[in-house]
Amino acid sequence: MKREQVRERHAEGLISATHVIQNPAELGEWIVFFKKSAGRSYFLVDDNDEVESFSRLDDLIDTVRGLGIKFAEIHM
């Protein structure tokens, strides 16, 4: 899901949870996914529909906050 879609769905109350996990393809990086109330999950993707990956957890947190998300669960 692209950033603008995340903002819209979050404002509508359609995102039930936000999770941060290590990128399975690159263990030194982090990715974020959002669960919708219907049980479906969506990764945060860029304009090219590629999963966004962050080498610094601080950068990921700043991005998530910028989307209006206030709580996220981190899985290590």
N, C-alpha and C positions, 0 to 999 in steps of 0.2 A: 504494500500500500504506500503510495506516495505521501509526502509530508502534508500537502493541502488536504488530501483525503482523510488523513489522521486527524487533523484539526477539526474538520467538519464532523466526522463521526464521533469524536470525543465531545464536541459541543452538543451533539444530539443525544449523548448518553449511550451510544452504541458500543463503546469499548469497555469491556468488563474488567480487563487486567492487562498489565504491561510487564513483560519479562525480558530480562537481559541475560544472554548466555554467551559462552565462548563460541567463536566461529569454528564449527567442526572442520572446516577446510584450512583454517589458519589459527591455531590455538593461541597465538599471541594477540588476537584481535577479538572484538566483541560485536555482537549483533543484537538487535532488539526485535521482538515480535509482540503483536497485540492480539488479545483474544476478544472476539465479539460475543455478545450475549447468547448467540445461537450456537456457541461452541467452536466456531471456525477461528483459525489463527492466520495472521498476515504478518509477513516480515516488512520492515521499513525498507523501501527501495528508492533508488535515485531516479532521475528523469529517463534513464535508459532501461528501467525495470530491472536493474541489478541490485541485489541485496546490499544495503549499505553496511560497511564494516568499519569499525573504529579501533585504532591501535591504542588509544588512550580512553579509559573509562570516563575521565572527566569530560572529554569532548562529547561522548555519547550522552552523558547526563545533561550537559548544556543543550544538546539538540532536543532531547526528550522534554526538558522544561520549556523550551521554545515552542513546542507543540501543544503546550497547555497541560501536559501530564504532570501530576504532583506525586504520584506513588508508582514505584516499579519494584519488582522482585528480581534480585540478582541471583543467578544460579552459577556456582563455581564447580 
